[in-house]
């Protein structure tokens, strides 16, 4: 009991230290930002003060930006992002697992993924707009394509990393192909799968600004782009901070789900 208590105390101390370091990093960055703007080392047009950004936040939260509330901008961006992410989950995960399990299917799908994956999103966004129009469907499709490849490749990699003796052992115990897939392959791929999901949400979020460049009048990314036309660096900073915070929250949700679904990760 004493040994177990000592282990828990050590882990708790380690986590506390990490949190203090994280908080310290954030405080140092905020202090540096405040100092630079207070000493006027950089033009206020380029780097607004924290006070100015906070003031802009309350103004937009109260009066909105360009006839739409802050919640509308954030909500529309989240609808586009979450919709595309759900589509990635229901398509990229099954296809990635099947491709990793079956080399013939992988030979068919891989060339398509490897062809479009390196392309800049704006390179094919114009085609999506021509095919699907300027409404949300083309924007969701762009985010979907951006997030599909990381999840697909992570699932394929997860399947191919599974040791053959795990699969052979399951067959020896009388499992059929379906049971091997759902009870051996799928659980073993979960850690890689969640890495792919976290990567995908990050890639999709970075593509969100590009998705809201064309014929959008709402969205956090559109707000940042529109503010840049008028040199409103305070709104640009505000939009970037909001995107960063919401990105951290979404990633945190995925990590919580991962800790529940894959409790053995890091304990092998």
VOBAPA-901127 format. One record per residue (C-alpha): residue number from 1; residue in three letters; x, y, z. Coordinates in nm, 4 decimals. Example, Ala and Ser with C-alpha at 12.3 -4.5 7.8 and 13.67 -1.06 7.14 Angstrom:
<vopas>
<vopa resi="1" resn="Ala" east="1.2300" north="-0.4500" up="0.7800"/>
<vopa resi="2" resn="Ser" east="1.3670" north="-0.1060" up="0.7140"/>
</vopas>
This chain:
<vopas>
<vopa resi="1" resn="Unk" east="0.0000" north="0.0000" up="0.0000"/>
<vopa resi="2" resn="Unk" east="0.2821" north="0.2389" up="0.0839"/>
<vopa resi="3" resn="Unk" east="0.4461" north="0.1700" up="-0.2512"/>
<vopa resi="4" resn="Unk" east="0.1210" north="0.2311" up="-0.4423"/>
<vopa resi="5" resn="Unk" east="0.0614" north="0.5553" up="-0.2526"/>
<vopa resi="6" resn="Unk" east="0.4128" north="0.6651" up="-0.3389"/>
<vopa resi="7" resn="Unk" east="0.3537" north="0.5990" up="-0.7077"/>
<vopa resi="8" resn="Unk" east="0.0302" north="0.8012" up="-0.7065"/>
<vopa resi="9" resn="Unk" east="0.2031" north="1.0849" up="-0.5226"/>
<vopa resi="10" resn="Unk" east="0.4838" north="1.0850" up="-0.7804"/>
<vopa resi="11" resn="Unk" east="0.2387" north="1.0885" up="-1.0746"/>
<vopa resi="12" resn="Unk" east="0.0337" north="1.3652" up="-0.9123"/>
<vopa resi="13" resn="Unk" east="0.3452" north="1.5732" up="-0.8525"/>
<vopa resi="14" resn="Unk" east="0.4539" north="1.5189" up="-1.2143"/>
<vopa resi="15" resn="Unk" east="0.1151" north="1.6321" up="-1.3506"/>
<vopa resi="16" resn="Unk" east="0.1126" north="1.9381" up="-1.1232"/>
<vopa resi="17" resn="Unk" east="0.4601" north="2.0363" up="-1.2434"/>
<vopa resi="18" resn="Unk" east="0.3529" north="2.0060" up="-1.6068"/>
<vopa resi="19" resn="Unk" east="0.0463" north="2.2210" up="-1.5463"/>
<vopa resi="20" resn="Unk" east="0.2577" north="2.4858" up="-1.3743"/>
<vopa resi="21" resn="Unk" east="0.4980" north="2.4889" up="-1.6681"/>
<vopa resi="22" resn="Unk" east="0.2087" north="2.5237" up="-1.9125"/>
<vopa resi="23" resn="Unk" east="0.0554" north="2.8082" up="-1.7126"/>
<vopa resi="24" resn="Unk" east="0.3983" north="2.9712" up="-1.6844"/>
<vopa resi="25" resn="Unk" east="0.4466" north="2.9586" up="-2.0618"/>
<vopa resi="26" resn="Unk" east="0.1090" north="3.1238" up="-2.1239"/>
<vopa resi="27" resn="Unk" east="0.1790" north="3.3948" up="-1.8642"/>
<vopa resi="28" resn="Unk" east="0.5222" north="3.4687" up="-2.0130"/>
<vopa resi="29" resn="Unk" east="0.3721" north="3.5080" up="-2.3613"/>
<vopa resi="30" resn="Unk" east="0.0989" north="3.7376" up="-2.2310"/>
<vopa resi="31" resn="Unk" east="0.3548" north="3.9430" up="-2.0363"/>
<vopa resi="32" resn="Unk" east="0.5771" north="3.9690" up="-2.3450"/>
<vopa resi="33" resn="Unk" east="0.2805" north="4.0794" up="-2.5569"/>
<vopa resi="34" resn="Unk" east="0.1792" north="4.3398" up="-2.2973"/>
<vopa resi="35" resn="Unk" east="0.5359" north="4.4703" up="-2.2633"/>
<vopa resi="36" resn="Unk" east="0.5931" north="4.5037" up="-2.6383"/>
<vopa resi="37" resn="Unk" east="0.2712" north="4.7001" up="-2.6877"/>
<vopa resi="38" resn="Unk" east="0.3136" north="4.9170" up="-2.3774"/>
<vopa resi="39" resn="Unk" east="0.6651" north="5.0188" up="-2.4785"/>
<vopa resi="40" resn="Unk" east="0.5389" north="5.0743" up="-2.8358"/>
<vopa resi="41" resn="Unk" east="0.8194" north="4.8627" up="-2.9788"/>
<vopa resi="42" resn="Unk" east="0.5853" north="4.7679" up="-3.2650"/>
<vopa resi="43" resn="Unk" east="0.3159" north="4.9699" up="-3.4346"/>
<vopa resi="44" resn="Unk" east="-0.0317" north="4.9259" up="-3.2845"/>
<vopa resi="45" resn="Unk" east="-0.1602" north="4.8538" up="-3.6353"/>
<vopa resi="46" resn="Unk" east="0.0608" north="4.5467" up="-3.6548"/>
<vopa resi="47" resn="Unk" east="0.0375" north="4.4247" up="-3.2950"/>
<vopa resi="48" resn="Unk" east="-0.2601" north="4.5552" up="-3.0967"/>
<vopa resi="49" resn="Unk" east="-0.2439" north="4.5711" up="-2.7191"/>
<vopa resi="50" resn="Unk" east="-0.4209" north="4.3053" up="-2.5092"/>
<vopa resi="51" resn="Unk" east="-0.6523" north="4.5797" up="-2.3803"/>
<vopa resi="52" resn="Unk" east="-0.7555" north="4.6688" up="-2.7351"/>
<vopa resi="53" resn="Unk" east="-0.8253" north="4.3053" up="-2.8223"/>
<vopa resi="54" resn="Unk" east="-1.0331" north="4.2604" up="-2.5063"/>
<vopa resi="55" resn="Unk" east="-1.2267" north="4.5793" up="-2.5862"/>
<vopa resi="56" resn="Unk" east="-1.2963" north="4.4511" up="-2.9383"/>
<vopa resi="57" resn="Unk" east="-1.4183" north="4.1215" up="-2.7939"/>
<vopa resi="58" resn="Unk" east="-1.6777" north="4.2935" up="-2.5753"/>
<vopa resi="59" resn="Unk" east="-1.7822" north="4.5214" up="-2.8614"/>
<vopa resi="60" resn="Unk" east="-1.8330" north="4.2314" up="-3.1025"/>
<vopa resi="61" resn="Unk" east="-1.9966" north="4.0191" up="-2.8329"/>
<vopa resi="62" resn="Unk" east="-2.2451" north="4.3016" up="-2.7774"/>
<vopa resi="63" resn="Unk" east="-2.2992" north="4.4467" up="-3.1260"/>
<vopa resi="64" resn="Unk" east="-2.1738" north="4.1690" up="-3.3525"/>
<vopa resi="65" resn="Unk" east="-1.9525" north="4.2018" up="-3.6589"/>
<vopa resi="66" resn="Unk" east="-2.0935" north="4.2986" up="-3.9977"/>
<vopa resi="67" resn="Unk" east="-2.4594" north="4.2399" up="-3.9045"/>
<vopa resi="68" resn="Unk" east="-2.3958" north="3.9011" up="-3.7408"/>
<vopa resi="69" resn="Unk" east="-2.3317" north="3.8171" up="-3.3772"/>
<vopa resi="70" resn="Unk" east="-2.0093" north="3.6599" up="-3.2565"/>
<vopa resi="71" resn="Unk" east="-2.2004" north="3.3418" up="-3.1743"/>
<vopa resi="72" resn="Unk" east="-2.3306" north="3.3290" up="-3.5323"/>
<vopa resi="73" resn="Unk" east="-1.9776" north="3.3570" up="-3.6719"/>
<vopa resi="74" resn="Unk" east="-1.8473" north="3.0927" up="-3.4315"/>
<vopa resi="75" resn="Unk" east="-2.1508" north="2.8685" up="-3.4751"/>
<vopa resi="76" resn="Unk" east="-2.1348" north="2.8690" up="-3.8544"/>
<vopa resi="77" resn="Unk" east="-1.7631" north="2.7840" up="-3.8460"/>
<vopa resi="78" resn="Unk" east="-1.8264" north="2.5019" up="-3.5983"/>
<vopa resi="79" resn="Unk" east="-2.1116" north="2.3628" up="-3.8114"/>
<vopa resi="80" resn="Unk" east="-1.8803" north="2.3465" up="-4.1128"/>
<vopa resi="81" resn="Unk" east="-1.5967" north="2.1966" up="-3.9099"/>
<vopa resi="82" resn="Unk" east="-1.7950" north="1.9410" up="-3.7079"/>
<vopa resi="83" resn="Unk" east="-2.0044" north="1.8303" up="-4.0079"/>
<vopa resi="84" resn="Unk" east="-1.6916" north="1.7570" up="-4.2103"/>
<vopa resi="85" resn="Unk" east="-1.5276" north="1.5854" up="-3.9140"/>
<vopa resi="86" resn="Unk" east="-1.8248" north="1.3527" up="-3.8616"/>
<vopa resi="87" resn="Unk" east="-1.8153" north="1.2629" up="-4.2312"/>
<vopa resi="88" resn="Unk" east="-1.4447" north="1.1842" up="-4.1956"/>
<vopa resi="89" resn="Unk" east="-1.5160" north="0.9538" up="-3.9013"/>
<vopa resi="90" resn="Unk" east="-1.7851" north="0.7520" up="-4.0788"/>
<vopa resi="91" resn="Unk" east="-1.5896" north="0.7139" up="-4.4047"/>
<vopa resi="92" resn="Unk" east="-1.2127" north="0.7385" up="-4.3466"/>
<vopa resi="93" resn="Unk" east="-1.2011" north="0.5009" up="-4.0483"/>
<vopa resi="94" resn="Unk" east="-1.3816" north="0.2054" up="-4.2152"/>
<vopa resi="95" resn="Unk" east="-1.2002" north="0.2548" up="-4.5457"/>
<vopa resi="96" resn="Unk" east="-0.8626" north="0.2904" up="-4.3725"/>
<vopa resi="97" resn="Unk" east="-0.9145" north="-0.0258" up="-4.1656"/>
<vopa resi="98" resn="Unk" east="-1.0322" north="-0.2250" up="-4.4656"/>
<vopa resi="99" resn="Unk" east="-0.7454" north="-0.0964" up="-4.6810"/>
<vopa resi="100" resn="Unk" east="-0.4929" north="-0.1868" up="-4.4142"/>
<vopa resi="101" resn="Unk" east="-0.6461" north="-0.5341" up="-4.3870"/>
<vopa resi="102" resn="Unk" east="-0.6840" north="-0.5958" up="-4.7606"/>
<vopa resi="103" resn="Unk" east="-0.3888" north="-0.5124" up="-4.9872"/>
<vopa resi="104" resn="Unk" east="-0.6044" north="-0.5180" up="-5.3031"/>
<vopa resi="105" resn="Unk" east="-0.8365" north="-0.2453" up="-5.1734"/>
<vopa resi="106" resn="Unk" east="-0.5335" north="-0.0512" up="-5.0526"/>
<vopa resi="107" resn="Unk" east="-0.3826" north="-0.0703" up="-5.4015"/>
<vopa resi="108" resn="Unk" east="-0.7003" north="0.0886" up="-5.5408"/>
<vopa resi="109" resn="Unk" east="-0.7457" north="0.3648" up="-5.2819"/>
<vopa resi="110" resn="Unk" east="-0.3854" north="0.4652" up="-5.2034"/>
<vopa resi="111" resn="Unk" east="-0.3076" north="0.6294" up="-5.5410"/>
<vopa resi="112" resn="Unk" east="-0.6109" north="0.8551" up="-5.5062"/>
<vopa resi="113" resn="Unk" east="-0.5155" north="0.9605" up="-5.1532"/>
<vopa resi="114" resn="Unk" east="-0.1495" north="1.0149" up="-5.2395"/>
<vopa resi="115" resn="Unk" east="-0.2468" north="1.2221" up="-5.5446"/>
<vopa resi="116" resn="Unk" east="-0.4688" north="1.4783" up="-5.3751"/>
<vopa resi="117" resn="Unk" east="-0.3081" north="1.4803" up="-5.0276"/>
<vopa resi="118" resn="Unk" east="-0.0137" north="1.7115" up="-5.1170"/>
<vopa resi="119" resn="Unk" east="-0.2345" north="1.9528" up="-5.3120"/>
<vopa resi="120" resn="Unk" east="-0.3020" north="2.2940" up="-5.1508"/>
<vopa resi="121" resn="Unk" east="-0.6724" north="2.3191" up="-5.0575"/>
<vopa resi="122" resn="Unk" east="-0.7252" north="2.6299" up="-5.2694"/>
<vopa resi="123" resn="Unk" east="-0.6009" north="2.4384" up="-5.5745"/>
<vopa resi="124" resn="Unk" east="-0.9160" north="2.2260" up="-5.5853"/>
<vopa resi="125" resn="Unk" east="-1.1536" north="2.4516" up="-5.3903"/>
<vopa resi="126" resn="Unk" east="-1.2468" north="2.6369" up="-5.7071"/>
<vopa resi="127" resn="Unk" east="-1.3573" north="2.3054" up="-5.8594"/>
<vopa resi="128" resn="Unk" east="-1.5654" north="2.2253" up="-5.5516"/>
<vopa resi="129" resn="Unk" east="-1.7355" north="2.5644" up="-5.5810"/>
<vopa resi="130" resn="Unk" east="-1.8115" north="2.5005" up="-5.9492"/>
<vopa resi="131" resn="Unk" east="-1.9500" north="2.1541" up="-5.8763"/>
<vopa resi="132" resn="Unk" east="-2.1322" north="2.2194" up="-5.5478"/>
<vopa resi="133" resn="Unk" east="-2.2027" north="2.5913" up="-5.5428"/>
<vopa resi="134" resn="Unk" east="-2.0955" north="2.8630" up="-5.3026"/>
<vopa resi="135" resn="Unk" east="-2.3009" north="2.7492" up="-5.0046"/>
<vopa resi="136" resn="Unk" east="-2.1881" north="2.5359" up="-4.7100"/>
<vopa resi="137" resn="Unk" east="-2.1689" north="2.2115" up="-4.9096"/>
<vopa resi="138" resn="Unk" east="-1.8508" north="2.3131" up="-5.0933"/>
<vopa resi="139" resn="Unk" east="-1.6927" north="2.4395" up="-4.7707"/>
<vopa resi="140" resn="Unk" east="-1.7754" north="2.1190" up="-4.5839"/>
<vopa resi="141" resn="Unk" east="-1.6399" north="1.9152" up="-4.8764"/>
<vopa resi="142" resn="Unk" east="-1.3108" north="2.1072" up="-4.8647"/>
<vopa resi="143" resn="Unk" east="-1.2709" north="2.0484" up="-4.4900"/>
<vopa resi="144" resn="Unk" east="-1.3704" north="1.6839" up="-4.5387"/>
<vopa resi="145" resn="Unk" east="-1.0991" north="1.6265" up="-4.7987"/>
<vopa resi="146" resn="Unk" east="-0.8435" north="1.8004" up="-4.5760"/>
<vopa resi="147" resn="Unk" east="-0.9285" north="1.5763" up="-4.2808"/>
<vopa resi="148" resn="Unk" east="-0.9835" north="1.2494" up="-4.4679"/>
<vopa resi="149" resn="Unk" east="-0.6222" north="1.1688" up="-4.5578"/>
<vopa resi="150" resn="Unk" east="-0.4714" north="1.1881" up="-4.2035"/>
<vopa resi="151" resn="Unk" east="-0.7363" north="0.9551" up="-4.0587"/>
<vopa resi="152" resn="Unk" east="-0.7196" north="0.7121" up="-4.3498"/>
<vopa resi="153" resn="Unk" east="-0.3388" north="0.6890" up="-4.3378"/>
<vopa resi="154" resn="Unk" east="-0.3384" north="0.6531" up="-3.9572"/>
<vopa resi="155" resn="Unk" east="-0.5844" north="0.3621" up="-3.9765"/>
<vopa resi="156" resn="Unk" east="-0.3868" north="0.1898" up="-4.2525"/>
<vopa resi="157" resn="Unk" east="-0.0666" north="0.2327" up="-4.0522"/>
<vopa resi="158" resn="Unk" east="-0.2358" north="0.1000" up="-3.7380"/>
<vopa resi="159" resn="Unk" east="-0.3511" north="-0.2174" up="-3.9129"/>
<vopa resi="160" resn="Unk" east="-0.0132" north="-0.2831" up="-4.0734"/>
<vopa resi="161" resn="Unk" east="0.1672" north="-0.2459" up="-3.7389"/>
<vopa resi="162" resn="Unk" east="-0.0309" north="-0.5272" up="-3.5746"/>
<vopa resi="163" resn="Unk" east="0.1850" north="-0.8266" up="-3.4953"/>
<vopa resi="164" resn="Unk" east="0.0975" north="-1.1336" up="-3.6990"/>
<vopa resi="165" resn="Unk" east="0.1093" north="-1.3590" up="-3.3942"/>
<vopa resi="166" resn="Unk" east="-0.1917" north="-1.1730" up="-3.2492"/>
<vopa resi="167" resn="Unk" east="-0.3947" north="-1.2549" up="-3.5590"/>
<vopa resi="168" resn="Unk" east="-0.2614" north="-1.6097" up="-3.5869"/>
<vopa resi="169" resn="Unk" east="-0.3376" north="-1.6658" up="-3.2193"/>
<vopa resi="170" resn="Unk" east="-0.6971" north="-1.5570" up="-3.2687"/>
<vopa resi="171" resn="Unk" east="-0.7382" north="-1.7918" up="-3.5656"/>
<vopa resi="172" resn="Unk" east="-0.5849" north="-2.0742" up="-3.3614"/>
<vopa resi="173" resn="Unk" east="-0.8467" north="-2.0183" up="-3.0918"/>
<vopa resi="174" resn="Unk" east="-1.1214" north="-2.0577" up="-3.3512"/>
<vopa resi="175" resn="Unk" east="-1.1998" north="-1.6961" up="-3.4452"/>
<vopa resi="176" resn="Unk" east="-1.3298" north="-1.6230" up="-3.7942"/>
<vopa resi="177" resn="Unk" east="-1.2259" north="-1.3278" up="-4.0132"/>
<vopa resi="178" resn="Unk" east="-1.5064" north="-1.1050" up="-3.8831"/>
<vopa resi="179" resn="Unk" east="-1.4180" north="-1.1772" up="-3.5200"/>
<vopa resi="180" resn="Unk" east="-1.0493" north="-1.1165" up="-3.5869"/>
<vopa resi="181" resn="Unk" east="-1.1310" north="-0.7819" up="-3.7460"/>
<vopa resi="182" resn="Unk" east="-1.3581" north="-0.6526" up="-3.4692"/>
<vopa resi="183" resn="Unk" east="-1.1875" north="-0.8093" up="-3.1665"/>
<vopa resi="184" resn="Unk" east="-0.8196" north="-0.7961" up="-3.2633"/>
<vopa resi="185" resn="Unk" east="-0.7536" north="-0.5514" up="-3.5460"/>
<vopa resi="186" resn="Unk" east="-0.9973" north="-0.2753" up="-3.4523"/>
<vopa resi="187" resn="Unk" east="-0.8948" north="-0.2448" up="-3.0844"/>
<vopa resi="188" resn="Unk" east="-0.5248" north="-0.2589" up="-3.1749"/>
<vopa resi="189" resn="Unk" east="-0.5723" north="0.0303" up="-3.4205"/>
<vopa resi="190" resn="Unk" east="-0.7505" north="0.2621" up="-3.1785"/>
<vopa resi="191" resn="Unk" east="-0.4379" north="0.4507" up="-3.0592"/>
<vopa resi="192" resn="Unk" east="-0.3306" north="0.5266" up="-3.4184"/>
<vopa resi="193" resn="Unk" east="-0.6889" north="0.6099" up="-3.5086"/>
<vopa resi="194" resn="Unk" east="-0.7145" north="0.8781" up="-3.2411"/>
<vopa resi="195" resn="Unk" east="-0.3807" north="1.0250" up="-3.3465"/>
<vopa resi="196" resn="Unk" east="-0.5246" north="1.0518" up="-3.6966"/>
<vopa resi="197" resn="Unk" east="-0.8441" north="1.2137" up="-3.5670"/>
<vopa resi="198" resn="Unk" east="-0.6517" north="1.4743" up="-3.3683"/>
<vopa resi="199" resn="Unk" east="-0.4335" north="1.5484" up="-3.6702"/>
<vopa resi="200" resn="Unk" east="-0.7383" north="1.5698" up="-3.8958"/>
<vopa resi="201" resn="Unk" east="-0.9227" north="1.8218" up="-3.6791"/>
<vopa resi="202" resn="Unk" east="-0.6119" north="2.0404" up="-3.6766"/>
<vopa resi="203" resn="Unk" east="-0.5672" north="2.0204" up="-4.0538"/>
<vopa resi="204" resn="Unk" east="-0.9371" north="2.0860" up="-4.1131"/>
<vopa resi="205" resn="Unk" east="-0.9319" north="2.3883" up="-3.8829"/>
<vopa resi="206" resn="Unk" east="-0.6338" north="2.5381" up="-4.0646"/>
<vopa resi="207" resn="Unk" east="-0.8257" north="2.4908" up="-4.3895"/>
<vopa resi="208" resn="Unk" east="-1.1332" north="2.6635" up="-4.2466"/>
<vopa resi="209" resn="Unk" east="-1.0033" north="3.0110" up="-4.3323"/>
<vopa resi="210" resn="Unk" east="-0.9537" north="2.9046" up="-4.6953"/>
<vopa resi="211" resn="Unk" east="-1.3037" north="2.7532" up="-4.6977"/>
<vopa resi="212" resn="Unk" east="-1.4565" north="3.0809" up="-4.5807"/>
<vopa resi="213" resn="Unk" east="-1.2702" north="3.2945" up="-4.8333"/>
<vopa resi="214" resn="Unk" east="-1.5221" north="3.2370" up="-5.1117"/>
<vopa resi="215" resn="Unk" east="-1.8760" north="3.3766" up="-5.0897"/>
<vopa resi="216" resn="Unk" east="-1.9037" north="3.3587" up="-4.7119"/>
<vopa resi="217" resn="Unk" east="-2.0505" north="3.6310" up="-4.4920"/>
<vopa resi="218" resn="Unk" east="-2.0153" north="3.4500" up="-4.1596"/>
<vopa resi="219" resn="Unk" east="-1.7528" north="3.2451" up="-3.9802"/>
<vopa resi="220" resn="Unk" east="-1.4522" north="3.3157" up="-3.7627"/>
<vopa resi="221" resn="Unk" east="-1.2179" north="3.2623" up="-4.0564"/>
<vopa resi="222" resn="Unk" east="-1.4209" north="3.5027" up="-4.2709"/>
<vopa resi="223" resn="Unk" east="-1.4186" north="3.7569" up="-3.9875"/>
<vopa resi="224" resn="Unk" east="-1.0378" north="3.7447" up="-3.9729"/>
<vopa resi="225" resn="Unk" east="-1.0070" north="3.7816" up="-4.3500"/>
<vopa resi="226" resn="Unk" east="-1.2565" north="4.0675" up="-4.3630"/>
<vopa resi="227" resn="Unk" east="-1.0842" north="4.2489" up="-4.0761"/>
<vopa resi="228" resn="Unk" east="-0.7500" north="4.2213" up="-4.2578"/>
<vopa resi="229" resn="Unk" east="-0.8906" north="4.4306" up="-4.5449"/>
<vopa resi="230" resn="Unk" east="-0.9385" north="4.7203" up="-4.3036"/>
<vopa resi="231" resn="Unk" east="-0.6168" north="4.6657" up="-4.1035"/>
<vopa resi="232" resn="Unk" east="-0.8198" north="4.5757" up="-3.7937"/>
<vopa resi="233" resn="Unk" east="-0.5418" north="4.3809" up="-3.6275"/>
<vopa resi="234" resn="Unk" east="-0.7352" north="4.3744" up="-3.2988"/>
<vopa resi="235" resn="Unk" east="-1.0137" north="4.1724" up="-3.4642"/>
<vopa resi="236" resn="Unk" east="-0.7571" north="3.9566" up="-3.6435"/>
<vopa resi="237" resn="Unk" east="-0.5905" north="3.8751" up="-3.3108"/>
<vopa resi="238" resn="Unk" east="-0.9312" north="3.8134" up="-3.1525"/>
<vopa resi="239" resn="Unk" east="-1.0316" north="3.5717" up="-3.4282"/>
<vopa resi="240" resn="Unk" east="-0.7003" north="3.3865" up="-3.4043"/>
<vopa resi="241" resn="Unk" east="-0.7345" north="3.3568" up="-3.0253"/>
<vopa resi="242" resn="Unk" east="-1.0926" north="3.2279" up="-3.0578"/>
<vopa resi="243" resn="Unk" east="-0.9844" north="2.9704" up="-3.3175"/>
<vopa resi="244" resn="Unk" east="-0.6947" north="2.8636" up="-3.0972"/>
<vopa resi="245" resn="Unk" east="-0.9120" north="2.8237" up="-2.7874"/>
<vopa resi="246" resn="Unk" east="-1.1880" north="2.6346" up="-2.9685"/>
<vopa resi="247" resn="Unk" east="-0.9245" north="2.4142" up="-3.1314"/>
<vopa resi="248" resn="Unk" east="-0.7812" north="2.3302" up="-2.7887"/>
<vopa resi="249" resn="Unk" east="-1.1309" north="2.2530" up="-2.6574"/>
<vopa resi="250" resn="Unk" east="-1.2123" north="2.0211" up="-2.9491"/>
<vopa resi="251" resn="Unk" east="-0.8768" north="1.8454" up="-2.9141"/>
<vopa resi="252" resn="Unk" east="-0.9405" north="1.8126" up="-2.5409"/>
<vopa resi="253" resn="Unk" east="-1.2763" north="1.6462" up="-2.6071"/>
<vopa resi="254" resn="Unk" east="-1.1095" north="1.3973" up="-2.8431"/>
<vopa resi="255" resn="Unk" east="-0.8416" north="1.3244" up="-2.5808"/>
<vopa resi="256" resn="Unk" east="-1.1069" north="1.2641" up="-2.3122"/>
<vopa resi="257" resn="Unk" east="-1.2899" north="1.0222" up="-2.5431"/>
<vopa resi="258" resn="Unk" east="-0.9571" north="0.8549" up="-2.6212"/>
<vopa resi="259" resn="Unk" east="-0.8800" north="0.8081" up="-2.2502"/>
<vopa resi="260" resn="Unk" east="-1.2163" north="0.6323" up="-2.2076"/>
<vopa resi="261" resn="Unk" east="-1.1999" north="0.4212" up="-2.5234"/>
<vopa resi="262" resn="Unk" east="-0.8270" north="0.3409" up="-2.5123"/>
<vopa resi="263" resn="Unk" east="-0.7435" north="0.3254" up="-2.1381"/>
<vopa resi="264" resn="Unk" east="-0.4466" north="0.0987" up="-2.2043"/>
<vopa resi="265" resn="Unk" east="-0.2619" north="0.3467" up="-2.4276"/>
<vopa resi="266" resn="Unk" east="0.0922" north="0.4050" up="-2.3015"/>
<vopa resi="267" resn="Unk" east="0.0687" north="0.1126" up="-2.0594"/>
<vopa resi="268" resn="Unk" east="0.1739" north="-0.1684" up="-2.2898"/>
</vopas>
